[in-house]
Amino acid sequence: MDAIVTGEALTPEAPAAEAEIERKMIRTWRFGLDAARLKALEQNPLFGPPVRAKRLQERYLDSADFALARAGVTLSWRKAGRGARLSLLHDGVRLEAAQTGEAPDLSAFGPAWQASLTTLLQDAPLHEMAFGTLRQTTRAFAGATLCFEAGQLGAEGQKIALAEVELSGPATALADAALALAGEAALTLQPEFPGPRAVRLAGGPMLKPQKAAGALEGAPCLDEAVHDIVQSCLNQFRANWAVFAHGDQVGAVHQMRVAMRRLRSALGLFNRALPCAEFLLLREEAKRLANAMGEARNWDVFIAMLRDGPANAFPRERGFAALEAQCQSHRAAGYEAVRALLDDPATTRFIIAAEAFIARRGWRGGLPVEVLAQLAAPASDFGAICLQRLHRKVRKRGRNLAALPAHDRHLVRIELKKLRYAAEFFGGLYAQKGKVRSFNRAAAALQEELGKLNDMATAEGLAARLQGGTPEALRALGIVLGWTAHAALGEPRALNAAWAEFKTTKLFV
């Protein structure tokens, strides 16, 4: 998979063309497993003959304040046998350059990259922050290359075992090879490279939740838009998979659910114009994943509401502590369900299958000639049709919004989310950027008000699952039930104001 970036991006010019600099876009899949399974997989006769194993020593370098790690950069000194190479990993690009001395020479990457790294470091010296000791064996498989890695990462007196297999190769073959491998060995995705994990052992920065990438730009055709939008949703899910394992779990769960909802919405849009069975299959699986993470997210929102709402309003009520303890127990069960979901090889197979589908442009198969021709049309034309249809639907469903029953308001919220996602997908294709921003702000404000009502309706159900126990807890539970019931009714003035702003803000197409 592509490298995951959590800080500001480097924007150097293309590196110098010297022969000793190896530059490549990283398209890989990494899978984690235990040492015994790794050894068995390595000896599987399904793969080609092994290349002689090599011992790799890695020193991960950074400034004392982790300036590189904070910018999403991993710098390592690699030594195998008598040769040494300096390796840089950033934003889906890996640079490697031969080294002759005993100290890292950043100029080996070319002047542009050297300048960017120097700016990040601000003349601070590089230190060895962590290390890796690995045994690597490579095998051929289905037009791709398998690299088996076993060893350990260490820093600050801590060590963790590493047993992983990395699959790399041309994009056209990689996803299908990964799908075959995951099916053969029931593997689970390892969403992050070893370097960042090693640096975190030394006290490096934790990963931060990743929002969706930017909208489409330029003038792509519909075929390109389908690929790029679906890929963006998958990238968001995978990036936050790593965050869940090594960072802000609350934010990661939220963003993974957003990624799956965006994916469902995109696939629904595309299937209307390009009927494809795989769109529907992937859409159902995305729904399953989002729903499986719903319990964890709901309790996160409920606990925040409890602290900021009734517990804050009634600070002398001693029963809130017992109620929150019950909430935390429910939340823990929800997070265990998320871990089980991510550890399930079926989740890995889904992500790989989706990548394989878009790599081969699977939506092209079986379409009539007249429909195929639409793929070459500008994506902006398709986006305009989708946005206008969804906009009309929201305005129609939202009449007398504040007076609608809760169920009908919820339906408005669902259609509004589809409209917002479509605006995010296609908004960058239209010239009037100010109108795009104004519309998105108005839609976001309305969605926030509807979201508050939905959260309170959900909270009502969660509160009913709590048990009072002591008289203090029973009293606190009564306050919570009253609070959520009242809040679920909503504030008509705020909702009406958001609706009025939305109605008067013109669509940008």
C-alpha positions in Angstrom: 0.0 0.0 0.0 1.0 3.6 -0.3 2.9 5.2 2.6 0.7 6.9 5.1 1.5 10.6 5.7 0.4 12.3 8.9 2.1 15.7 8.6 2.9 18.5 6.2 3.9 17.2 2.7 7.3 17.6 1.1 7.1 19.2 -2.3 10.5 19.0 -3.9 11.1 18.9 -7.6 11.8 15.5 -9.1 15.0 14.1 -7.8 18.2 14.3 -9.8 18.6 11.7 -12.5 21.9 10.3 -11.2 22.1 6.6 -11.8 22.8 5.9 -8.1 19.4 7.3 -7.1 16.5 4.8 -7.2 13.1 6.4 -7.2 9.9 4.5 -7.3 6.3 4.9 -6.4 5.4 2.4 -3.7 2.6 0.1 -4.6 2.7 -2.7 -2.1 0.6 -4.8 0.2 1.9 -5.8 3.6 0.5 -8.6 5.7 1.2 -9.4 9.3 1.3 -13.0 10.7 3.2 -14.9 13.3 6.7 -16.4 12.8 5.5 -20.0 12.4 2.9 -19.0 9.7 5.5 -16.8 8.0 8.0 -19.8 7.8 5.3 -22.1 6.4 4.2 -19.6 3.8 7.8 -18.9 2.8 8.2 -22.7 2.0 4.9 -22.9 0.1 5.6 -24.6 -3.3 3.1 -22.3 -4.9 5.7 -19.6 -5.1 8.8 -19.6 -7.3 12.3 -20.6 -6.2 13.6 -18.5 -3.3 16.3 -16.0 -3.8 19.1 -16.3 -1.2 18.1 -14.8 2.1 19.9 -11.6 3.2 20.4 -10.0 6.5 19.4 -6.4 6.7 20.4 -3.9 9.4 18.4 -0.7 9.5 19.0 2.4 11.5 16.1 4.9 11.6 17.3 8.5 11.7 15.6 11.7 12.8 16.2 14.8 14.8 15.8 14.8 18.6 12.3 16.4 18.2 11.2 14.0 15.4 11.0 16.7 12.7 11.0 14.1 9.9 8.4 11.8 11.5 6.1 14.8 12.2 6.2 15.5 8.4 5.5 11.9 7.5 9.1 11.1 6.5 11.0 8.0 7.4 14.8 8.1 6.8 16.8 5.0 7.3 20.4 3.8 6.8 20.2 0.3 5.3 23.1 -2.1 5.4 23.1 -5.6 3.7 26.5 -7.3 3.5 29.1 -4.7 2.6 26.8 -2.3 0.9 25.0 0.6 2.5 22.1 2.6 1.2 20.1 5.6 2.5 16.4 5.2 2.1 13.7 7.8 2.3 10.0 7.0 2.5 7.4 9.7 2.0 3.9 10.0 0.5 4.0 6.9 -1.6 7.5 7.5 -2.9 10.7 5.7 -1.8 14.1 7.0 -2.7 17.2 4.9 -2.2 20.8 6.0 -2.8 24.1 4.3 -2.3 26.3 5.5 0.5 30.1 5.3 0.7 30.9 6.9 4.0 29.9 6.2 7.6 27.6 9.2 7.9 24.3 9.8 6.0 24.8 12.0 2.9 21.5 13.7 2.1 22.9 15.1 -1.1 22.8 11.7 -2.6 19.0 12.2 -3.1 19.7 15.3 -5.3 19.6 19.0 -4.4 15.8 19.4 -4.3 15.2 16.6 -1.8 18.3 17.7 0.2 17.0 21.2 0.5 13.5 20.0 1.6 15.0 17.7 4.2 17.4 20.4 5.5 14.4 22.8 5.8 12.5 20.2 7.9 15.5 19.5 10.1 16.4 23.2 10.5 20.1 22.2 10.8 19.4 19.9 13.7 21.7 16.8 13.7 20.4 13.4 12.8 20.4 10.7 15.5 19.7 7.0 15.4 16.3 6.8 17.0 15.5 3.1 16.4 16.8 0.1 14.6 15.6 -3.0 12.7 17.3 -6.4 12.3 15.6 -8.3 9.6 16.0 -11.5 7.5 14.6 -11.1 4.0 13.8 -13.7 1.4 12.1 -13.0 -1.9 10.0 -15.2 -4.1 8.0 -14.6 -7.3 4.3 -14.9 -7.4 1.7 -14.1 -10.1 3.7 -11.4 -11.8 4.6 -9.8 -8.5 7.4 -10.2 -5.9 7.0 -11.5 -2.4 9.4 -10.4 0.3 9.3 -12.3 3.6 10.6 -10.4 6.5 11.3 -11.7 10.0 13.2 -10.1 12.8 12.7 -7.3 15.3 12.4 -3.5 15.6 13.7 -1.8 18.7 14.3 1.5 20.4 14.6 2.9 24.0 15.1 -0.5 25.5 11.9 -1.8 23.8 11.8 -4.5 21.1 8.9 -5.9 19.0 9.0 -8.9 16.8 8.3 -8.5 13.1 6.9 -11.2 10.9 5.5 -9.9 7.7 5.2 -10.5 4.0 5.3 -7.7 1.5 3.9 -8.1 -2.0 5.0 -5.5 -4.7 4.8 -5.2 -8.4 3.1 -3.5 -11.3 -0.3 -2.0 -10.5 -2.0 -4.2 -13.1 -0.9 -7.4 -11.5 -0.5 -6.4 -7.9 -4.1 -6.3 -6.7 -5.0 -9.7 -8.3 -1.8 -11.3 -6.9 -2.7 -9.9 -3.5 -6.2 -11.2 -3.7 -4.9 -14.7 -4.6 -2.3 -14.6 -1.8 -4.8 -13.4 0.8 -7.2 -16.2 -0.2 -4.5 -18.8 -0.1 -3.1 -17.9 3.3 -6.0 -16.1 5.1 -3.8 -13.1 5.7 -4.6 -9.8 7.5 -3.5 -6.4 6.2 -0.6 -4.7 7.9 -1.4 -1.1 7.1 1.9 0.5 7.9 5.6 0.1 7.0 8.0 -1.0 9.8 9.9 2.3 9.9 7.2 4.5 11.4 6.5 1.8 14.0 10.1 1.6 15.0 10.3 5.4 15.4 7.2 5.4 17.6 9.0 3.0 20.0 11.5 5.8 20.5 8.8 8.3 21.4 7.9 9.5 17.9 4.5 11.1 17.1 1.4 9.0 17.1 -0.6 8.8 14.0 -3.5 11.2 13.5 -6.9 10.5 11.9 -6.9 11.1 8.2 -9.8 12.9 6.4 -10.7 12.2 2.8 -8.3 13.4 0.2 -9.1 16.4 -1.9 -11.7 16.5 -4.7 -11.1 15.7 -8.3 -9.2 18.4 -10.2 -8.5 19.2 -13.8 -10.7 17.7 -16.5 -10.9 14.0 -15.9 -13.3 11.8 -17.9 -15.9 9.7 -16.1 -13.7 6.6 -16.3 -10.9 8.3 -14.5 -13.3 9.8 -12.0 -14.7 6.4 -11.0 -11.2 5.1 -10.4 -9.9 8.1 -8.5 -13.0 8.5 -6.2 -13.2 4.8 -5.3 -9.4 4.7 -4.7 -9.7 7.8 -2.5 -12.3 6.1 -0.3 -10.2 3.0 0.1 -7.1 5.0 0.8 -8.9 6.9 3.6 -10.0 3.6 5.2 -6.6 2.0 5.0 -4.9 5.1 6.4 -7.1 5.2 9.4 -6.7 1.4 9.9 -3.1 2.2 10.8 -4.3 5.1 13.0 -6.6 2.7 14.9 -3.7 0.4 15.6 -1.2 3.1 16.6 -3.0 6.4 17.3 -6.3 8.1 18.0 -8.8 5.3 18.0 -11.8 7.5 18.4 -10.9 9.6 15.4 -9.8 6.5 13.4 -13.2 4.7 13.9 -15.1 7.8 12.8 -13.0 8.3 9.7 -13.1 4.6 8.7 -16.9 4.8 8.9 -16.9 8.0 6.9 -14.7 6.3 4.3 -17.2 3.4 3.9 -20.2 5.8 3.8 -18.4 7.8 1.1 -17.6 4.6 -0.8 -21.3 3.4 -0.6 -22.5 6.8 -1.8 -20.0 6.9 -4.7 -20.8 3.4 -5.8 -24.5 4.2 -5.8 -24.0 7.2 -8.0 -21.9 5.3 -10.5 -24.2 2.3 -10.6 -27.1 4.5 -11.8 -25.2 5.4 -14.9 -23.0 2.3 -15.3 -25.0 -0.7 -14.0 -22.5 -3.2 -12.6 -23.0 -6.1 -10.3 -19.7 -5.5 -8.5 -20.7 -2.0 -7.6 -23.6 -3.4 -5.7 -21.6 -6.2 -4.1 -18.9 -3.7 -2.9 -21.6 -1.3 -1.7 -23.2 -4.0 0.5 -19.8 -4.9 2.0 -19.0 -1.3 2.7 -22.3 -1.1 4.5 -21.5 -4.1 6.6 -18.1 -2.7 7.7 -19.6 0.7 8.5 -22.4 -0.9 10.6 -19.9 -3.2 12.4 -18.1 -0.1 13.7 -21.3 1.7 14.6 -21.5 0.5 18.2 -18.1 1.9 19.0 -18.8 5.2 17.4 -22.3 5.5 19.0 -20.8 5.1 22.5 -18.0 7.6 21.8 -20.7 10.2 20.9 -22.8 9.2 23.9 -20.0 9.5 26.4 -19.1 13.0 25.0 -22.7 14.0 25.3 -22.9 12.7 28.9 -19.9 14.6 30.0 -20.7 17.9 28.1 -24.5 17.7 28.8 -26.2 16.3 31.9 -23.0 15.6 33.9 -21.8 19.1 33.3 -25.2 20.6 34.0 -25.7 18.7 37.3 -22.1 18.5 38.7 -23.3 17.5 42.2 -25.0 14.3 41.0 -22.8 11.5 42.1 -24.4 8.8 40.0 -22.9 10.0 36.7 -19.6 8.2 37.5 -21.3 4.9 37.7 -23.2 5.5 34.5 -20.1 6.5 32.6 -18.4 3.3 33.9 -21.3 1.3 32.3 -20.8 3.3 29.1 -17.1 2.6 29.0 -17.9 -1.1 29.3 -20.2 -0.9 26.3 -17.7 1.2 24.5 -14.9 -1.4 25.1 -17.1 -4.1 23.7 -17.7 -2.0 20.6 -13.9 -1.4 20.1 -13.3 -5.2 20.5 -15.7 -5.7 17.6 -13.8 -3.2 15.5 -10.5 -5.0 16.3 -12.1 -8.3 15.4 -13.4 -6.8 12.2 -9.9 -5.5 11.2 -8.3 -8.8 12.2 -10.7 -10.8 10.1 -9.1 -11.9 6.8 -12.5 -11.2 5.1 -12.0 -7.5 5.7 -8.5 -7.6 4.0 -10.0 -9.6 1.1 -12.7 -7.0 0.7 -10.2 -4.1 0.5 -8.0 -6.0 -1.9 -10.9 -7.1 -4.1 -12.1 -3.5 -4.3 -8.5 -2.4 -5.4 -8.4 -5.3 -7.9 -11.7 -4.2 -9.3 -10.7 -0.6 -9.9 -7.2 -1.6 -11.1 -8.7 -3.5 -14.0 -11.6 -1.0 -14.5 -14.1 -3.7 -13.8 -17.1 -1.5 -14.5 -16.3 -1.6 -18.2 -17.2 -5.2 -18.6 -20.7 -6.0 -19.8 -21.8 -2.4 -20.6 -23.6 -1.8 -23.9 -21.6 0.3 -26.4 -23.8 3.3 -25.9 -23.1 3.3 -22.2 -19.4 2.6 -22.6 -19.2 5.9 -24.6 -20.2 7.8 -21.5 -16.9 6.8 -19.8 -15.0 9.1 -22.2 -17.3 12.1 -21.4 -16.2 14.8 -18.9 -16.7 13.8 -15.3 -18.0 17.4 -14.7 -21.1 16.6 -16.9 -21.8 13.5 -14.8 -21.2 15.3 -11.6 -23.6 18.1 -12.6 -26.4 15.6 -13.3 -25.9 13.9 -10.0 -25.7 17.1 -8.0 -28.8 18.6 -9.5 -30.8 15.4 -9.0 -29.7 15.1 -5.3 -30.2 18.8 -4.7 -33.8 18.6 -5.9 -34.4 15.5 -3.8 -33.2 17.2 -0.6 -35.2 20.4 -1.2 -38.4 18.3 -1.9 -38.0 16.0 1.1 -37.0 18.9 3.4 -40.2 21.0 3.1 -41.4 22.1 6.5 -38.3 20.4 7.9 -38.6 21.4 11.5 -42.2 20.0 11.6 -41.3 16.7 10.0 -41.5 13.5 12.1 -38.1 12.2 13.3 -38.1 9.4 10.7 -38.7 11.8 7.8 -36.0 14.2 9.1 -33.7 11.2 9.1 -34.4 10.5 5.5 -33.6 14.2 4.7 -30.3 13.8 6.5 -29.4 10.6 4.5 -30.1 12.4 1.1 -28.2 15.5 2.3 -25.2 13.3 3.1 -25.3 11.9 -0.4 -25.4 15.4 -1.8 -22.5 16.6 0.4 -20.4 13.6 -0.7 -21.1 14.3 -4.3 -20.2 17.9 -3.8 -16.9 16.8 -2.3 -16.2 14.3 -5.1 -16.9 16.7 -8.0 -16.7 20.2 -6.6 -13.1 20.7 -7.7 -14.1 20.4 -11.4 -16.1 23.7 -11.5 -14.6 27.1 -12.0 -16.6 29.1 -9.4 -14.7 28.0 -6.3 -16.3 30.6 -4.1 -19.8 29.2 -4.9 -18.5 25.7 -4.2 -17.3 26.8 -0.8 -20.5 28.7 0.0 -22.7 25.7 -0.9 -20.5 23.3 1.1 -20.7 25.5 4.2 -24.5 25.8 4.0 -24.9 22.0 3.4 -22.5 21.3 6.3 -24.3 23.6 8.7 -27.7 21.9 7.9 -26.1 18.5 8.2 -24.7 19.4 11.6 -28.2 20.4 12.9 -29.7 17.2 11.5 -26.8 15.2 12.9 -27.5 16.6 16.4 -31.0 15.4 16.3 -29.9 12.0 15.0 -27.3 11.7 17.7 -29.9 12.4 20.4 -32.3 9.9 19.0 -29.5 7.3 19.0 -28.6 8.4 22.6 -32.1 7.8 23.8 -31.8 4.1 22.8 -28.3 3.8 24.4 -29.5 5.4 27.6 -32.3 2.9 27.8 -29.6 0.1 27.9 -28.0 1.5 31.0 -28.8 0.2 34.5 -29.2 2.4 37.5 -28.2 0.1 40.4 -27.7 2.6 43.3 -30.2 5.3 44.1 -27.7 7.9 42.9 -27.2 6.1 39.6 -30.9 5.7 39.2 -31.4 9.4 39.7 -28.6 10.2 37.2 -30.1 7.8 34.7 -33.4 9.6 35.0 -31.7 12.9 34.2 -30.0 11.4 31.2 -33.2 9.9 29.8 -35.0 13.2 30.2 -32.1 15.1 28.7 -31.9 12.9 25.6 -35.7 12.9 25.1 -35.8 16.7 25.3 -32.7 17.1 23.0 -34.2 14.7 20.5 -37.0 17.2 19.9 -34.5 19.7 18.7 -34.3 23.4 18.5 -36.6 24.5 15.7 -35.0 28.0 15.3 -31.5 26.6 14.7 -32.8 24.0 12.3 -35.0 26.5 10.4 -32.2 28.9 10.1 -29.9 26.2 8.7 -32.6 25.1 6.3 -33.3 28.7 5.1 -29.6 29.3 4.5 -29.3 26.0 2.5 -32.4 26.8 0.4 -31.1 30.3 -0.5 -27.6 29.1 -1.4 -27.3 28.3 -5.1 -25.9 25.0 -6.3 -22.6 25.6 -8.1 -23.4 23.8 -11.3 
